[in-house]
Amino acid sequence: MSSYTISNTKLNPNRVFILQKSEIEKRLDPFYYVPELLELERKVLAKQPKKLRYYVKGIASGATPKTAEVEKYYSDEKNGKPFLRVQNLSPTGILEFDDCKYINEETHNGMLKRSQVSEGDLLVKITGVGRMAVASVAPENFEGNINQHVCIIKTGNKEISETLAAYLNSDIGEKLASRRSTGGTRPALDYPALLSIPIIEDKRILEITKKVIEQKKQNEAEAERLLSSIDNYLLGELGINLPEPPENTLGNRMFTVSLKDISGGRFDPFYNQEYFKGLFNAINNCKYEVISLKQAITKLSKGTEVGSKEYVSDGFSFVRVADMDDFNIKVNSTDKKISANTFHKLKKFYKPNVGEVLYTKDGTIGFCVVVEKDEDYIISGGILRIATNDNFNNYLLKCLLSLNLYKQLSDRISIGTVIKHLTLNDWLNIQIPIPPLDKQKEIAEHISGIREQAQKLKDKTKEALKEASKKIENILLN
């Protein structure tokens, strides 16, 4: 075999290569023997590293309680424990809670007791597409839990966990982890493979990572300041002067209403708070004519539910409420996929069109995004598709519905405790300002500019991470 060579120099040597029979280990898949990865492994092993298992005092992974039994297993942020998934892990080593689920105390201390997470624990992604072994460390005073796609490693020392996270999040760590993963459409790391990753100890790795984290915090703070300014700008342009929210005192929480005012309507106290009357007055007294939300809409429909039997490991994205926020439709990172056959059956009715406004009506109510790209995905039943008429700018409608003011009004007319549901008829009767079209366009373009500035700050963090990874590789291998 050693006499054979590949003469075609145009071929990628990491995709087409010859392997000696004596070089084959237990694995037969080609990716494990990619020359680039073999060379990296050789360089790392030359540093006489310890294996990850050396640092492990305990290891476990969680499970996902049935989403069909929400009342039994899940809770809200105020009353529950964070239920961490892959999307909550970050290559900075810091947990991100923007899209976090919560489980109740009974689930945390019962069904998922073995996978409880506390301060200083190392959390590592062990299943899923994209970067493998993304790692984060549980912050101070943290109590939470994880699903089956994440594992918890007890190191007994927060600094050790942070150093390991910094190493695993580097390109070196990711490549070594990916080499050990198995599975085609949904790669996975079993415990022996994960614990066999060679670790080069060097405190400079953590120092570099901490600098990136500090820059990330600064960039995010500035981006948040910019995004927060959108509400004040839009309210000012529309001439909406909001009343001061009442102090959270017992006296303000106690009030009376006459029976005739609530007869035939809702009896819950939150719905009938006096504060909401002030919000309605502020809208009606704005600079411009007001119309009902339904008067700005020409087409309204919702997505569908395909059922868990239709989910596949690799296919077209099935976008649910958890895959949206006020700025993005996370098409490429959805947890759920459907087959090509199912997608083509449903796309005529449930694939969003460019220019439509998507709005979440169940669970987390009020996330709102304009569809800007023609992409192939189906939306779930918890998401509305909205088309505006010719007199209303679609992006302005998105900005209005994303205002905290309109989130409060949507929350007011929702029903349900653990999972909330929007009452559509009431929602469509909410009043909104309608400026002249040229003013609508001016406002929409200004807000779009603010969002672009915020996105550039977030992009700086990504660039800083790439730079840090290069520095770490240089330190470890040279």
N, C-alpha and C positions, 0 to 999 in steps of 0.2 A: 504493500500500500504506500510505503514511503516514497516510492519512485514516481507516484502519480502527482501531477501538478495541474493547476487550472491556468491555462495560457491566456484566456480572455481577460484582459486588464480592465475592461469596461464593467465587468460584473462587480457588484458590491461584495467585498470579502466577508462582510458580516451577515450576508444572506446566502451566499453560495461558498461553501468551504468543504475541505476534506478532513476527515477525522480518523486517526489511527484506532484500530480496534482496542489496543491496550489503553487508550485514553478514555474509553467509555466506562462510565461508572454505573450506578443503579438506574439512572434515568436514560431514556431513549429519545426524548423529544429534542429536536435540533436547537431550540432557543437556549437550553441549558449550556450548550457548547459553543455559543457564538464567540468567536475569537476575541472580540473587544471585552466581553464579560470575563472570559477566562484570564485574560491579561490583567484586568482589574483585580480579580480575585488573587492572582499570583502576587501582585504588588502589595496588596493589603496583608496577605499571609506572611510576606517577607518582614513585616513590622512586628511579627510575633504577637498578634492581638489575642485578647480573651474573647470567648464566645458570649453571646448575649445571655445565655443561661447562667453564666457566672454571677450576674448581678440580680438574678431573680430569686426572691424569697417566696413568691406565690404568684400563680397565674390562673386566670379564669376568663370566660366569655359569657355573655348574657343570652337573652332570647327576646323575641318580640311577642308580647301579649296580643291576643286576637283583637284586631281593630274593629271587628264586628260587635265586640262586647265592650264598648267604650266606657259605659257607666261602671263596669266591674273593675277595670284595670287602670283607666287613665284619669287624669285630673287637669287642673289649670296651673299656671305659674305660681299663683298665690298659695295654693294649698298642696301642690304636688312636689315631687322630686324630679330634677332634670333627668330625662331619659336620652342619653347621648347616642347619636348615630354617626356614621362616617362623615356626613356633612358638617358635623360640629367640630371635627378635628381640623387642625390647620398646620401647614408647613412651617409656620412661625413657632409652633410649639404651644400656642395659646388657644384655649378652647373658645369657640365662637357660638353664641347662643341665639343668633338671629332667627334660626329655623329650628328651635328646640321643642321637643315634645316633653310632656310631663306625665308621670305615673303617680298613682295614689300611694299612701303610706302602706296599705295592706299588700300591694304588689311588691313594693320596694323591700319590705321586711319578710315577705313570704315567698312567692314564686321566684323572685330575683334576688334573694338574700345572698347567694353565693357570689354575685357579680356587683356588689355594692362598691362604689368608688368614693374615696376620701382624699383629703389633701395630700399632694405629693405623689399620687399614683401615676404611673406611666400608662397612657392609653394608645393603642396601636391598631391601625386599620389592617385587618387580615383577610378581607374579602371585598371584591368589587373591581370594576374597571378603573382605569386611570392610575395615578401614582399608588404604588404599594407601600405599606408600612408607614404611612403618614402618622406622625406621633404628636401627642400633646400631653401636657401635665396638668393634673387637677389643681386648681388654685387654692389659696388659703381658705380654710373653714368650709371647703366644698363637701357636699353630700349629694350623691346621684347614683345613676345606674347606666348600663349599656345594653345594646342589642347584640345579636350573634355575629355581626360583621366587625365588631371591635373586641379586642382583648384587653384586659387590665393586668398590668404587671406591678406587683408590690416589690419595690426596691428597698424600702425602709429609710430612704433618704431623698428629699426633694431635689437636692443639687445633682445627685446621681441620675435621677429621672430626667432632669432638664438637660444634662449632658448627653444622655442616651437619645433623647428626643432630637436634639440638635444634630447628632450624627445620623440618625435614621432619616431625618428630613433633608439631608444633603443629597446631592446627586449620587455620591458614592453609596450611601446607605440604601437609597431607593433602587439602584441597579443591583446591588447584592441581594436585596429582598425580592425583587422581580425575578431574578435568576432562579430563586428557590421556590417560586410560586408554581402551582399546577392548575390545570383547568383552562379551557379555551376561551369561551365567551364570558365566563365569570371567574377570573383568576382568584386563587385562594392560597393562603399560607397556613399549613397545619402547625401545631406547636413545635414538633421536632425541627421543621424547616426554619421557623421563625427564630428559635433559640440557637440555631447553628450559625446565625449571622455573625461574622467576625467584627469586633468592635475595637477601633483604635482610640485609646484614651488620650485626649489632649484638651486641656482647659481653655485653650484659645478658641476652640470651636464654640463654646458657650459664650465667650466674650463677643465674638463676631455676631452670633445670633441675637444677643441682648441688644446690640446696637441697632440691628434691623428691627427688632420689636419696638424699640424706642422711636425709631423713625416711622414705623407703622402707626403707632399711637398718635404721633404728631400729625401725620397725613390724614388719619381717620378723623381726628378732632377738627381739623380745618375743613375736611369734606363735610362733616356733620354740621359745622357752622354754616357752610354755604347752603346745604340742603334745608337746614332749619329756617334760613332766611326766606325761603320760597313762600311759606305761609304768610308771613308779615307783608311781603311784597304783593302777593295776590289779593289779600284782604284790603290792603291800601288802595290798589288799583280799582277794586270793585266798590270801595267806599263802605265796607262792612266793618262796623265798630262793635266788637264783641263785648258783652258784659263781663265783669270780673267774676271768676268762679267763686262760689261761696266757700267759706272756710269749713273744713270737715269737723264741725262741732255737733254735739247732740242736739242743740237747739235748731241748727240748720237742717238736720236730718229728720226732724219731726215737723210735720205740717198737716194742714187739713184741706180737704177739697169737698165741694158740695156733691151730693149724689147725682144731681142732674148733669154735672160736668163729666162724670165718668160713666153714666148710664149708657149701656150698649157698647162701651169701649173696654179698655184695659184697666185692671184694678191694681196692678203692681206699682209700688211706690216709686221705683226708679223712673218709670215711664211718665209719671205725673209730676215730676219735680218742677218747681217754679223756674229754675234756671233755664230750662228748655224754652219757656215762653220768651225769655230774653234773647235767645239765639234766633227764634223765629222773627222777632221784631227787628233784630239787626239785619237779617237778610232782606226783609220787606222794606227797610229804610235805606237800602244801598243806592248807589248812583244810577243804576239802570233798571229797566223793566225786569220783572221776575216772571218766570214761567214754571210750570211743573216739569219735573225731570222727564216724564213720558212725552212731553211736547218737543223735546230735543232729540228724541229717538225715533228712528224709522223702522228698526228691526231689533228684536230682542229674543234671544234663545239661550238655552243652557246646554252644557255638555252631557255626557252620558256615563253610565257605569257599566263596565264590561264584565265585572265579576272576576274573582281571583283565579278561576280556572283558565282564563284567557291570558294570564301573565306568562311571559316567556323570559328566558335569561338574556336573549339578545334580539332586538327588533326595533320597532318604531316607538318613540317616546309616548307614554301616556301621562299627560301633565295634570297633576292634581293641585289642590290649594297649597300644599306644602312646597310646590315647585315654583311659586310666584312670590314676589314682593312688590313694592311700589315702583321698582325700577327695572326689574328683569323677569323674563320668562325663562326659567332654567331648563331649556329643552334638552341640552346635552348631558345633564346630570340627574335626570329623573331616576327614581328608584324602580319604577314600574315600566315594563316594556310590553308591547303587544306584537303579534305576528303580522307579517305583510298582508296576509289574507284578511285578518280582522281590520287592519288599517284601511285597506281599499274598500271594504264593505261600509265603513263608517265615515270616511273622509268627506263625502258629499254633504253630510249634515253636521259634522262635529270637528272639522278641521278649520281653524280660524283663518280669516283672510287678512291680508295687509290692510292696515287702516282701521280695523275694528278695535274696539276697546274691550279688554277682558277685565272682569270684576269678580272678586271672590265673594260668594254669598253664604257659604257654610263654613263653620269652624272659625278660622280667622277672617272676619268680615272686613271688607274694605280695601284689600290690596287691588291696585288698579294699574294696568299697563296698556299702552298702545302697541298693537302688533306692527312691527317695523320690517320684519323679514318673512319671506315666503318659505316656511319650513314645514316639514311633514311630521305632524303630531296630532293627537286627538286630546281634547280636554275632558275632564271629568264633570260629573253633574253638579259639583260645587262651584263651578265657574260659569259666569254669564258672558255671552257674546253680544256686544252692543254696536250698532251702526247709527251714527248721528245723521241728522238731516242737513240740507245744504246751508242752513242758517246757523249751524253750530260747529265750531272747530273741534274736531275729535280730540286733539291734544289738550285744548282748554278744558273740555269735559273731564278728561283724565285728571288734570290738575285740580279741578274743583272737587272731584270725588276723593282725591287723596288728601285734601285739607283735613286737619284735625276736626274742624267744625263739622264737616259732613260725615266723618267717621263716628263722631259722637251721636249724630242724628240717626245714622244707620244702626249703631249699637242700641239706641233707644227703642227702635222698632223691631229688634231681633227677639227671637224666642229660644228657649233652651237654656240649660245650666252648664253642663260640661261641654257640649258642642252646640254652638249657637247657629241659628238659621234665620236668614233675612226674610221678613214678610214682604213679598214683592209688591203687592198692591199699595201698601203704605209707603214703601220706598219710592215708587214711581210718582207719588203725589208730593214728594219733597220739593220745595221751591228752590230754584237756582237763578242767578242773575244772567241776563243775556245782553252783553255789550254789542255794539256794532261789529260787523265782521272784521273790519280793519283793526279795531282795537283788540279783538280776540286774537288775531294773528300776531300783533305786537306783543301781547302778554305771553302767548305760547312760545314765541321765539326767545324772549328774554329768559323764561324759565328753562328752556332747552339749553341756553348758554350756561346757566348756573350748573345744570346737571353735567355738562361737558367738562367744566372746570373741576367738579368733584370727582369725575371719573379719571381725569388726568392724575389727580393726587393718588387715587387707588392704584393706577398703573405704575406710579413711582415705587410703590411698595413691591410690586411684582419684579420690577427691575432690580431693586435692592436685594431681593431674595436670590435672584440669579447671580448677582455679583458676589454675594456672600458665599454661595455654593462653590463658585470658582476659587475664592480665597481658601475655603475649607479644604478643597481638593488639593490645592497647592501645598497647604500646610501638612496634610496627612501623607501625601505620596512623594513629595520632593524633600 
